[in-house]
């Protein structure tokens, strides 16, 4: 696959329809889902020593996740953010690990201090 074909495929994938999804309507309420899409790409080519052999390559990466939805009821539009439960759980785990490491350091310090005070008596 050459670079031109890859860029054309990337344009097909990274379009406005991917950012704001198809509207969903029921009972006079319309919901427009909204995504965050990040992407990047790169390519290169080169030759071996003395012009022997050649190589080239291209690549593309993409990340997408929901950020919320616009809810339209009559003339009123409201934003409803998406809740990323995985991010919340990961954040809680990170806080717990840091708290345990701090607790361990405090316990070690107090233990060493108590031993030093006992030896000083």
C-alpha positions in Angstrom: 0.0 0.0 0.0 1.5 3.3 -1.0 1.3 6.6 1.0 -1.4 8.1 -1.3 -3.7 5.1 -0.8 -3.1 5.2 3.0 -3.9 8.9 3.2 -7.1 8.4 1.2 -8.2 5.7 3.6 -7.3 7.9 6.6 -9.5 10.6 5.2 -12.4 8.1 4.9 -12.0 7.1 8.6 -11.3 10.5 10.1 -14.3 12.5 9.0 -17.0 14.7 10.7 -19.4 11.8 10.8 -17.0 10.0 13.1 -16.8 13.0 15.5 -20.6 13.6 15.7 -22.5 10.4 15.2 -25.8 9.7 13.5 -28.7 11.4 15.3 -31.1 9.2 17.2 -34.6 10.5 17.6 -37.5 9.2 19.7 -40.6 10.9 21.1 -39.5 14.4 19.9 -36.1 14.1 21.5 -32.9 14.0 19.4 -29.6 12.7 20.7 -26.3 13.5 18.9 -23.4 11.4 20.2 -20.0 13.2 20.2 -16.6 11.4 20.0 -13.0 12.6 20.5 -10.8 11.2 17.8 -7.0 11.5 17.7 -4.8 10.2 15.0 -1.3 10.4 13.6 0.8 8.9 11.0 4.3 8.8 9.6 6.4 7.3 6.9 9.9 6.9 5.6 12.2 5.4 3.1 15.8 4.6 2.8 18.5 2.7 1.1 21.2 0.3 2.4 24.9 0.9 2.0 26.1 1.4 -1.5 22.5 1.7 -2.7 21.9 -2.0 -2.1 18.3 -2.7 -1.2 15.7 -0.1 -0.4 12.9 0.1 2.0 9.9 2.3 2.7 7.1 2.3 5.2 4.0 4.2 6.3 1.8 3.9 9.3 -1.2 5.4 10.9 -2.7 5.2 14.4 -6.1 6.3 15.7 -7.8 6.6 19.1 -11.5 7.3 19.6 -13.7 7.6 22.7 -17.1 9.1 23.5 -17.1 12.4 25.3 -20.9 13.0 25.6 -24.0 13.8 23.6 -26.1 16.8 22.7 -29.8 16.3 23.7 -32.3 18.4 21.7 -35.8 18.7 23.0 -37.9 21.3 21.1 -35.9 24.5 21.2 -33.7 23.4 24.1 -30.2 21.9 23.6 -28.3 20.4 26.6 -24.9 18.8 26.8 -24.7 15.4 28.7 -21.0 14.4 29.3 -20.1 10.7 29.0 -18.8 9.0 32.2 -15.6 7.0 31.6 -15.9 4.4 34.3 -12.5 2.9 33.4 -10.8 6.2 33.9 -12.5 6.6 37.3 -11.5 3.1 38.4 -7.9 3.7 37.2 -7.7 7.0 39.1 -8.9 5.3 42.2 -6.4 2.6 41.9 -3.6 5.1 41.4 -4.6 7.1 44.5 -4.7 3.8 46.5 -1.3 2.8 45.4 0.2 6.2 46.3 -1.5 6.2 49.6 -0.1 2.7 50.4 3.4 3.8 49.4 3.2 6.8 51.7 1.7 4.7 54.5 4.6 2.3 54.2 7.2 5.1 54.3 5.6 6.5 57.4 5.5 3.1 59.1 9.2 2.5 58.3 10.2 6.0 59.6 8.3 5.5 62.8 9.7 2.0 63.3 13.3 3.2 62.8 12.7 6.2 65.1 11.2 4.0 67.8 14.2 1.6 67.5 16.7 4.5 67.7 15.0 5.9 70.7 14.9 2.5 72.5 18.7 2.1 71.8 19.4 5.6 73.2 17.8 4.8 76.6 
